[in-house]
Amino acid sequence: MSRILAVANQKGGVGKTTTSINLAAGLSSAGKRVLLVDLDPQGNATMGSGIDKRESRATVYEVVLGECDIHSARIHCENGGFDLVPANQELAGAEVELVGLERRETRLKDALAAVDSEYDYILIDCPPALNLLTVNGLTAAHAVMIPMQCEYYALEGLSDLVQTIKKVRSHLNPSLEIEGLLRTMYDPRNTLSQQVSDQLQKHFGAKVYRTIIPRNVRLAEAPSHGIPAIHFDKQSKGALAYLSLADEILQQRSPTH
C-alpha cells in the first residue's frame, strides 16, 4: 500500500512544484517506487520532469473524467527515476466538467486505487487554488505537505488552507492529516524569515520539517532543463536540502505493504 501525499498551498510561487519534483526524485533515488501526479493545469511538474506537456497523449484530465485509466496516462521519467501522470492546459476545463459528475470529489482517489499497490509513495502536485481539483487531491491523500515561504502573507494563507483541510476531513476524508510544513526559499539573513519560522515552530511544533529549503539558483534553473535539481547539480544547496527532506520523510514513516 502506498503513502499518498498531497503537496498543497493555494498561494502560488512557494516552491510547491519544485518540492513535488525533487521529493519524487529524492525518494526514487533512495530506492522507492514513486508516482507523481501533476494536478495543476499549468503543467509545470510535467515540464520540470522532462515531459513535454503538449505532446502527452493522455493526461490526468482524461483520468479524472473517466475517459482513460491511470495505466494509460502514466509515463516513466528517465531524468527523475519516477513515474508521472502529466497535466496540461486541458485540465483547466475539468474544473467545470467535474461539477456535473457523480462522485466528483473522489475521481482521483478512485483512479489511484488501481495502482496503489505498485508504488511506495504517490505525490500529488495540487494547483495554487482551493478548487475542486485541489479537493480531489486532498480527498485522495493520506496527508498534506504544505510548502511555504517564511513571510507575513504565508501565515494568512495558511489559516485558509487549514480550514479547507478540516472541511475535507469532515465530509470526504476523515483520516486526512497534515504531514508537515516545509519552509522554502529560506534566507537566514532576513529577520522576517526567522520570525515567521519561529512562529511556525511555536504553533505547529513537530509538524514543521527540520529540513529547510534555501533560496538557490540551481533549483530555479533545473526546470528549464527538464531535470530535477537533485540530478541537475547534486552538490548544490537546494539539491542537498531536498535529499535531506526525502531522508527525513523516510525516517518518519515507512509505508506498510
Residue pairs with C-beta under 8 A, 6 or more apart in sequence:
1 116
1 117
1 255
1 256
1 257
2 35
2 116
2 117
2 118
2 119
2 120
2 121
2 122
2 255
3 120
3 121
3 122
3 142
3 143
3 253
3 255
4 112
4 121
4 122
4 123
4 124
4 140
4 141
4 142
4 143
5 121
5 122
5 123
5 124
5 141
5 142
5 143
5 144
5 145
5 179
6 124
6 126
6 134
6 137
6 138
6 140
6 141
6 143
6 144
6 145
7 16
7 19
7 20
7 23
7 123
7 124
7 125
7 126
7 144
7 145
7 147
8 16
8 126
8 134
8 137
8 138
8 144
8 145
8 146
8 161
9 16
9 126
9 128
9 146
9 147
9 148
9 157
9 161
10 128
10 129
10 130
10 134
10 157
10 160
10 161
10 164
11 128
11 148
11 153
11 154
11 157
12 128
13 128
13 149
14 147
14 148
14 149
14 154
14 184
14 185
15 147
15 149
15 182
15 184
15 185
15 213
15 219
16 125
16 126
16 128
16 147
17 40
17 44
17 45
17 48
17 125
17 223
18 48
18 184
18 219
18 223
18 229
19 145
19 147
19 182
19 184
19 213
19 242
19 245
20 36
20 45
20 123
20 124
20 125
21 36
21 45
21 48
21 49
21 80
21 125
21 223
21 228
21 229
22 219
22 228
22 229
22 230
22 238
22 239
22 242
22 245
23 123
23 145
23 242
23 245
23 246
23 249
24 34
24 36
24 49
24 80
24 82
24 121
24 123
24 228
25 80
25 81
25 82
25 228
25 230
25 231
25 242
26 230
26 242
26 243
26 245
26 246
26 247
27 34
27 82
27 120
27 121
27 246
27 249
27 250
28 34
28 80
28 81
28 82
29 81
29 230
29 243
29 246
30 246
30 247
30 250
32 120
32 121
32 250
33 118
33 119
33 120
33 121
34 81
34 82
34 83
34 119
34 120
34 121
34 122
34 123
35 74
35 82
35 83
35 84
35 85
35 115
35 118
35 119
35 121
35 122
35 123
36 45
36 49
36 77
36 80
36 82
36 83
36 84
36 85
36 122
36 123
36 125
37 60
37 84
37 85
37 108
37 112
37 122
37 123
37 124
37 125
37 137
38 44
38 45
38 46
38 60
38 84
38 85
38 86
38 87
38 125
39 60
39 87
39 91
39 108
39 124
39 125
39 126
39 127
39 133
39 134
39 136
39 137
40 87
40 91
40 125
40 126
40 127
40 128
40 133
41 87
41 88
41 89
41 90
41 91
41 92
41 127
41 133
42 87
42 89
42 127
43 53
43 86
43 87
43 88
43 89
43 91
44 125
44 223
45 84
45 87
45 125
46 53
46 56
46 84
46 86
46 87
46 88
47 53
47 223
47 226
48 222
48 223
48 226
48 228
49 77
49 79
49 80
49 82
49 84
49 226
49 228
50 77
50 78
50 79
50 80
50 226
50 227
51 75
51 77
51 84
51 86
51 226
53 59
53 86
53 87
53 88
53 89
54 88
56 73
56 75
56 86
56 88
58 68
58 72
58 73
59 73
59 85
59 86
59 87
59 88
59 90
59 91
60 73
60 85
60 86
60 87
60 91
60 108
61 87
61 88
61 90
61 91
61 93
61 94
62 68
62 72
62 73
63 69
63 70
63 73
63 85
63 107
63 108
63 111
64 94
64 98
64 107
64 108
64 111
64 133
64 136
65 94
65 97
65 98
65 101
65 107
66 101
66 107
69 111
69 114
70 85
70 111
70 112
70 114
70 115
71 114
71 115
73 85
73 86
74 83
74 84
74 85
74 115
75 83
75 84
75 85
75 86
76 82
76 83
76 84
77 83
77 84
79 226
79 227
79 228
79 231
80 227
80 228
80 231
83 119
91 133
94 133
95 131
95 132
95 133
98 104
98 107
98 132
98 133
98 136
99 132
101 107
103 110
104 132
105 132
105 135
105 136
105 139
105 172
106 136
106 139
106 140
106 172
107 136
108 124
108 136
108 137
108 139
108 140
109 136
109 139
109 140
112 122
112 140
115 122
116 122
120 255
121 255
124 137
124 140
124 141
126 133
126 134
126 137
126 138
127 133
127 134
130 160
130 161
130 164
134 164
135 164
135 168
135 172
138 144
138 164
138 165
138 168
138 172
138 173
138 176
139 168
139 172
139 173
139 176
141 173
141 176
142 175
142 176
142 177
142 179
143 176
143 177
143 178
143 179
144 165
144 176
144 177
144 178
144 179
145 179
145 180
145 182
146 158
146 161
146 178
146 180
146 181
146 182
147 182
147 184
147 213
148 154
148 157
148 158
148 181
148 182
148 183
148 184
148 200
149 183
149 184
149 185
149 186
150 183
150 186
150 190
150 192
150 193
150 194
150 195
150 196
150 197
150 200
151 192
151 193
151 196
152 192
152 196
154 196
155 196
155 199
155 200
158 181
162 178
165 176
165 178
168 176
169 175
169 176
178 204
178 207
179 207
180 207
180 208
180 209
181 200
181 204
181 207
181 208
181 209
182 209
182 211
182 213
182 245
183 197
183 200
183 208
183 209
183 212
183 213
184 213
185 213
185 214
185 215
186 193
186 197
186 212
186 213
186 214
186 215
187 193
187 214
187 215
188 194
188 214
197 212
200 208
201 208
209 245
209 248
210 248
211 241
211 244
211 245
211 248
212 241
213 219
213 238
213 241
213 242
213 245
214 237
214 238
214 241
216 229
216 236
216 237
216 238
216 241
218 229
218 232
218 233
218 236
218 237
218 238
218 239
219 229
219 236
219 238
219 239
221 232
222 228
222 229
222 232
222 233
225 232
229 236
229 238
229 239
229 242
230 239
230 242
230 243
231 239
232 239
233 239
234 240
